[in-house]
């Protein structure tokens, strides 16, 4: 559990440092700051007071309730984390908590908005074919995306193996 706590704190600090860099470099103005890889990755500054893809703009009470519920659930899952026997599960839960708290810190400090700074034009071009709006995201969003992927891998591929081994030894 100590490793998980340290991982969560480090990830939140990294997320907040990158958000602060975006804020400082932009002077607080929403803008493109730097093209890092042409047509692949850009560094921006944008305040998003909604959810992914600009949904639910300004619904801060709803975001607060969802955040509290998610943190209660992730805290419950964190109790079962074990970096020796359930690495993928434990990392995914730590990523869930770090991503949720990273964006919650922003919503608290920035009047309900979250700083987003990464844009992938090539991905946005592909999404436009599916009529999905382009999006700019932050590290906390990346943490949450990887958390979902790792959690699914654990549930579908690793949990059964652990249970099979447990039944073998008991």
N, C-alpha and C positions, 0 to 999 in steps of 0.2 A: 504494500500500500504506500510505503514511503516513496518508492520509485515512481509510482503513479502520481503522487502529489507533486513531486519535483518536476515531472514531465509536464503536468498541467500548468504549473507556475511559469516554467520556461517558455512554453508555447504561448501563453497569454502575454507575457512580456514581449516576445518576438512580434506577435500580432500588433500590440500597441506601439512598439517602436517603429514598425513599418508604417502604421497609420500616421504617426507623428511626423515621420519623414515626408509623407505625402502632403500633410497639412503645411509644414514649413516650406517645402519647395514650391507649393502653389500660392503661398501667401494667403491662403484661405479661399481663393477663388476656384470654382469648379473648372477644371481645364485638363488638357493633355499636358503632361510634364515632359515625358521622354519616350521616344520609340526605342524600345530595347532590342527587338528583333523585328525587322520590317515585315508587316502583314501577319506577324505571329503573336507578338507580345508588346503591349504598351503599358506605361506607368502613368496613371491619372490621379486626379483628386476629385472625388464626387461625394456628396453627402446624400445618402439614401434613407428616407424616412419610411420606406416601405419594406417589403420582403423581396425575395428573388423575383427578377423580371419586372420590378416596379409594382408588384401586386400589393394591395392593402395599404396604400399610402396613408400615413397619418394615423393609423390605428394603434396608438401606443399602449392603450389599456389592454388590448388583445395580445400584443407582443409581450407585455409584462406577464400576463396570465400564462401564456404558452411557455415563456422562459422559466417561470417558477415551476410549472408542471414538469417541464423537460428536466430541470435540474434535480427535482425530487426523484424522478425515474432514473436518471443517470447516476445519482448518488446511491440509490438502491443497487444498481448494477455494479457500481464501483466497490461496494462491500464484498462482492464475490470475485473481484479481480485478484489475479495472482500471476506475477510476471515470470515465475518459474514454470508453472504448469499450464497457464492459459495466456501465453504472450499476445497472440493476435486479439483475443477478446479484451484483454487488459489495455492494450494500446488503443483499441477502438473506443472503449469507454472513456479513456483519458482524452482522446481527441474530441469525443462528443462534449465532454465537460469544458475543455479549453475553447472549443469553437462557440459554444453557447455563452460562456462567460465573456469571451473576447468581444462578441457583439453586444452583450448586455452592458458591459463597461461603457462601450461607445454610446449606446442609447441613453445611459444614465448621465454621462458627461457632456453629451452634445445635443441635449434637448430632444431626444428621441430619434436622432439620425445616426447612421452608421457610416463611417468613412470606407468607401470602396476605392480601389486603386488599380487593379489589374484588368486589362482588357485583352481579349484574344480575337482580333479581327477575322482571322481565318475561321474560327469557330462560329463567330457571329454570322459570317457569310453562309455557312452551312445551315445554321438555325433559321435563317431567313427563308430558306426553301420550305421549312416546316411551319412557317408563319409564327415563329417564336421570336419575341423581341430580343435584341442584343442586350447583353448585360456586362456590367463591370462588377468585380468581386474583390474580396479581401482574403487575408490568410485564414481568418476564422472560418470563412466559407469553405476554403480548401480543407481545413481540418474536418469540418462536418461531412464533406463529400467523401474523404478517405475513411472517416469513421463508419459511414454507411457501408462502403465497400468491404472493409475489414470485418465489420460485424456480420455481414451476409456470408462472407467466406467462413467465418467461425461457425455460424449456425449451420450452414449447409454441408460443410466438409470436415470440420474439426471436432465439433461437439459430439457427434456420433462415435468418432474414434476414441475420444476421451471416455465416453460412457462404456464403450466396448472394452477398453482397457480396465476401467474401474470394475466392471462385472467379472473380468478375468481374474483380478487380484482379490476380490472379496467373496 
